[in-house]
């Protein structure tokens, strides 16, 4: 059940659908997830409903975090299983510390420039071999986003496109550089 209010994340947008497919494939029951740019909360709620142990959700918009909280309650999620914070992980070191590390899965369904700016933070938040699902990227900008993110020890597992949008599933492997899943650089 989802009421997006004035936030992004109804589930009908191609970028959200691509992320949800990745969540379905990569959510590991009993493991934590991190949703950066949570909007309505659809992705972290989906992760919890798929069996994630816990979720941390962040959005820069206070209205989005309020709506995400309401949607989590509407889905009868245990408040002890998730945390929602408002802030900017790119500029707020205290928030980055609060989020912590050791996540098995990160979702970020946000615009290309924000993903590129967050790229250095992804390895900090993820465990080695953790999965990063990125979407909200217009197809024309996918290569530049991938170039930036893979420079931080990520390997591309899969890239999907729909209706002019791109989603990418990557794995964090220390020392991977810009290798693709087939070993190419």
Secondary structure as UniProt FT lines:
FT   TURN            5..6
FT   HELIX           14..26
FT   TURN            29..30
FT   STRAND          32..36
FT   TURN            39..40
FT   HELIX           42..49
FT   TURN            50..51
FT   STRAND          54..59
FT   HELIX           62..74
FT   TURN            75..76
FT   HELIX           79..81
FT   STRAND          82..86
FT   TURN            89..91
FT   HELIX           93..99
FT   STRAND          103..109
FT   HELIX           112..125
FT   STRAND          126..138
FT   HELIX           139..141
FT   HELIX           142..150
FT   TURN            151..153
FT   STRAND          154..162
FT   TURN            163..164
FT   STRAND          165..172
FT   TURN            174..175
FT   TURN            177..178
FT   TURN            181..182
//
